[in-house]
């Protein structure tokens, strides 16, 4: 079965593939055709993830107010159903004009020829050189681009500067390696009481993958190796992975984190850090928005370091794409440009997300959103893996990543956990790439 006909089989749940009868394919769109070049009019059907719905509602309202000849209709779709519903609409020949999609899922459809090639349009944008490289990589296949980045959800290491000062921890020197962070963690815990050094949701695979993997990526390694179509797990012999698992195991065994980490499913992610009882926490900017302003002033941020050097962050968030067969592709492209305009991007932190354009970094922006600046200054450090099986590997509670993490950190140790995970990664990747 070729890439195009695979989409006819549908996608179940967040990422589970099920091959079924194919109902034909949609004709590819030509981004240089009159469809894109003539002044757009009419209605644009846009689907968005429910997780980012609130921001899209305001964006659509602003777009409609500014475009009297165009009207966007927004359809929110629950995240857990998004991939399946989109695949079904494509299979049925009735896709929306624009999809706002979790960037990690972009390749599921790009690899199967479901999205329009927008390379020439995207590269012609005057701000193309300022766009997030991590997001663009997830939109790329065979040196072509099949969408545009929209918003970023990045993992950073946030710290409570009051706690670090009381523990005599120098953030700059402590945050260049995991060894440095461990030394800082031990100093913080010596403050005693209910002040812990670190916090992590040990029973939430998605949240853990978001904050754990950048330590490995900082070294140039990943948990997956090879191009899409012939990928394997990169677990056994991955020194960066082993050292990162060992770091988390030591946090647990040396009681540098609360015992709540064992069962924490991220339902109240960041609450302990926001309350001022934790010195360091890897998390997203959005998790800090509920923090009282006076407490927020105590926070600082650094990139997540590798075991011995380097740094990285998870380039999560959303991309926007136009499916092949879209009825109003020209109107869709007009909406994509509006979504990535400077005014739109500069306001994203108000909703807990970061811009995907580094040229938003004006003095006014820096002063208003200081805790969002670092990723935008280091776009080359942002990364997320290109794969067809991310959800099955990392996000699923029964997947090999969470089993590996829990066995390594709370169980028998790192090497047994890695050995079991290697076969789990390989099996899932083989099944996903048939």
N, C-alpha and C positions, 0 to 999 in steps of 0.2 A: 504494500500500500504506500503510495507516494505522500509527500507532505500535504498536498492540497486535499486529497480525499480523506486524510485522517480526521480533519475537522468534522466531517460528516458523521463520524462515529460518536460525537458528543464528548463532553467532559463532565464527570460526575463529581459532586461535592466541590471542594476547593481545588482539587488537582487530580482526582482519580480518573484515569482514562478508561472508557468503555467503547469498544469498537462495535458499531451497529451498521445498519444499512445506510449507505450514503445517498443523499438527496440532491446530488449535483453540486456545482461550485459557482461562486459569484464571479462575474467578469472583473478583471483587475482595472483599477482606475488609473488614468494617465494624468499626473499632476501638471502636465504642460498643456492639457486640453482646455477647450472653452469652458468646461465645467468649473475649472478653477480660476480662469482668467476674466470671465465676464462678471459684472457687478452682481453679487449674490442677493437673492430675495427669497421670500417664502418662510417656511418653517424648518427649523433644525431640531432634530430629535437627539437629545443627549442623555446617555446613561451615566450614572455616577455610583460610586461605592457609598453605602450608607455611612461608613466611617468618616467620610469627608463631605457628607451631604450639606452640613450647615454652611460651609464655605462656598459650596457651589450654588446654593440658593441665593446668596448675596451677589455672587458673580453673575448669575443669569439675570437677576433683576437689573444690575448695572448695564449689562450688555443690551438687554431689551430696551432700556431707556435711551441708550445711545444709538440704536439701530432701528429706526422706524420702519424700514423695509424688510427687516428680519425679525423673527420671533423664535426664541429657543424654548422648547418644552423639555423640562428636566424630569427624568425618571430615576429615582433612587432604587438601588437593588441591594438587598442584604449581602454582605461580603461573602458569607458562606455559600451563597447561591449564584454569585456573579458569573463565575466561569461557566457553569452549566447553562445558565440562561442565555449568556452571550453565544455560546456554541450552538444552542438550539435555534436562536434567531438567525444565525448565519446558515445553518443547515436548512432552515425553512425559507431562506431567500429574503428575509425581512430584517436586516440588521439596522441598528440606529445609525445616525449620521456621524456621531462622535461617541467614543467610549473613553471615560475617565477610569483608568484601570490601575490597580496596584502594580507598581513598576516591576516587581519580581515575577508577575504573571504575564508580562508583555510577550516574552518569548514563546509562551504556549501557543499564541495565535500567529505571531510573526513567522515562526518556523513552519507553520502550516499554510502560509500564503493567505491569511485571512485579512491582513491590514494593507492599506494602500502604501505604496512607496512614495514617501514625501521628501526624499533626499534633496532634490533641487530647491524646493520651497524652503525647507528648514535651513539649509546652508546659505541661502540668499538673505536670511534675516540679518539685519545689522548687528544684532546682539548674539549671533550664533557662537562666537568665540568665548562668550561669557557663560554659556549654558553648562549645567552640571555634567561633567564627564561620566560619572557613574550612571546617571540616568540614560545618557546617550548610548552608553555601551549596551544597556538592556534593550534599547530600541534598534540595535544594529544587527544585521545579518548579511553576510557576503558583501561587506563594505557599503551597504545601503541603509538608510534610516527609514523607519516605518512609524514615525510619530514624533512627538515633541515632549520634553519634560514639562511638568506642570507645577508640582510642589514637592518639597523634600521633607522627610522625616528621618532625622539623623541621630545616631547614638553618639553620645559624648560622655566623658567622665566629669560629672559635676561634683563640686566639693563645697563644704561649709567652712569658710575661711576662719570663723571664730574658733571652731573645733581644732582646725589645723594649727592655728596660732597657739592655742592653749596646750597642744601636744608638742609644740616646738617642731613642726613639720614644715619644711620648705617645699612648696608645691613644684616649683620649676625643676629642682634636682631629683625629687622623688618620683616624678611622673614620666621619666624617660625609659623605664623598664619595669617589668613585673617584680623584679627584686627590689627596686626602689619603692614600689607601691606596698610590697609586703612589709618593708621596714617602717613605712609610714603607718600602716595598719596596726602594727604592734604598738607603736607609740600612742596612737589614738586610744586603743583599748586599755592602755595603762591609766587612762583618765578615770576608769572605773564606772561603777553604777550601770545605768542603762544607756550609756553612750557607746555605740558600736562603731567599728571602723568602716564597715562595708555592708551592703544589703543587696540581695538578689532573689528573684522569684524562682526557687528551685524546682517548682512543679509546673512551670509554664514554658513549653518548648519555644513558642514564638518569641516571647520576651527574652528568653535566654539566648536564642540564636541571634537576636538583634544586638545584644551587648557583648556576647562571648566571642563570636567569630572575628571581629575586627582585630583582636590581639593576634590571631593567626595571620590574617590578611596583611598585617603590618610588616610581615617578613617576606611577603611575596608568595606565600603558600595559600592553599585553600583546602577545604574538606573534599573537594571534587577536582578531578583532573581530566583534561582532554576536551575537545570541541563537542558541541551538541551533536548528538547522533552516535558518538562513541566515547561517552564519559564513563569514568569509574570513580570509586571512592578513593580519596587520598588520606587514609587514616593511619594505618600501620607505617611506622618509619617517619611519621610527620612529627619532627621534634618540636615545632612551634605549638602544635596541638597538644602534645604530651605535656609540655611545660605549662600551658595555660590551664589544662585540667589539674595539674599538680598545684598550681596557684590557688584555684578554687577549693581544692581538697584541703589545703593548709588553712585557708580562711575558715573552713568548717571545723576541722579537727582542733585548731588552736582557739576556737570559740571567739573569733574576731567578728562573727556575724551572729545575729539572734537565731535561736533555734526555730523561729518561725520560717526561716528560709527553706526548711525541709519541705513544708507543705504549701508554701506561698504560690498561689496560682495567678498572681499579678492582678487580682481583682481590686486591690487597693494599692497598686504599684506606686511607690514614691511617697506614700503617706508618712512613713517613718523619717525619711530624709526631709520632707517639708516641715515636719514638726520639730526638727533640730536635734534629733537624737542619733544621727548617723553622720560620719565624717565624709565619706566618699560613696558616690552612687553612679554607676553607668546607667543612663536612661535617656529618654528623648526630651527635647525642650517642652513639648506639649504636656508632659507629666508634671511640670513645675508651675503651670498656669494658675493652679488653685492656691499657690503659696501667698501668704500675706506680704504686701509690699516691703515691709521692714525686714522680713526674713529673706526675701528675694535679694535684697541688697548684700546679704552675706555670702551669696553663692558666686562661685567662679567656675570656669570650665577649661578642660584640656582635652586633647585628642587621646584616644585609647592607645596605649603603647604596646609594642611587641614585647616578647619575653626579654630580649636584650637590647633592642633598639627599634627604630622605626615607629610609625604611628598610622592609624587608620580610623575610619568610622563607617558605619553602615549607611549606605545611600538608599534608604527606603523612601517611600512616598508614592506619588502617582505620575503616570504618563498619560498623555492624551493621544488617541489614534483615530483614524478614519477607516472604518471597514470597507473593503472592496464591496461594491454593490450599493453603497450609500446613495440615497436618493438626492440629497442636497449636500454633496461633498464640498462645493464652493462655499456654502454657508457655514459648513463645519470648519473649514480652514479659517474663515473670518473669526469664528469663535476661538479657535486655538491661538490666533494672534492676540486676541483680546485677553485671553487667560494668561499669556506670558508677557503682557505689556508692563512697563516699569511701575505704573501706579498700582496695578493689581498685585504684582509680586512684592512690592514694598510693604504691603499691608498684611501679608500672610502670617507673620508672627502673632498678630492679634488673635488668630484662631488656633495657635499652637503648632503651626507648620513653618518651615523655612522656605525662602525663595530658591529658585533654581538658577538664578542669574547673579553672578558675582558683581555685576556692575550696579547693583542696588546699594553698594557700600559707600554711601555718602556720609558725611560727618553727621548729618541729622539722623540717618538710620543707625549708625554706630552708637550714638548717644541714647536713642530710644530703645534699641534691642541689643544691648552689649553681649548677652549670653548666646546670641545666634551668629556672631561674627566669625568665629573660628572656622567652621566648615566652609564658609564662603571665601575665606582667605586661603583655604587649602583644598580646593575642589579636586586636585589630583589624588588626594588621600581617600576620597570617597569610593566605595566599592559595594557591589552586590553580585553574586554569582549568576552567570548565564547558564540556565539549566531548565529542563522540562519537568524536573521532579522536586523543586524546592519544598513545596508544601508537604509532599510525602516524606521527604528526608528530614526536614527540620521542624515544620509546624505541627505535624500530626502528633498527638499525645502518645500514640503507639509506635511512632517512628524511631529509627535507630539513633538519632541525635540525642533525644531526651533520655533514652535508655542508657546510652553511653555516659552522658553527663551524670546521671544519678548513680550509676554503678561506680564511676570513677570518684565522685565527690563524697557520696554517702555510703558506698558499699565496699567491695573488695579491693578496689584500687584502679589505677589508670590503665595499666597494660592489659589486664583481662577485659576491661571495658572497650578498649580500642580494638582488640582482636575480634570481639563479637560485632562491633560496629562496622568493621571493614566488609564483612560478608553482607550485612544488612544494606549498606550503601550500594554495593555492587549489584545486589539482587534488584533493588528498586530502580536503579538507573538502567539496568538491562531491560526491565519490563516497560519502562517509560519511553524507550527509544526504538521500540520495534516498529 
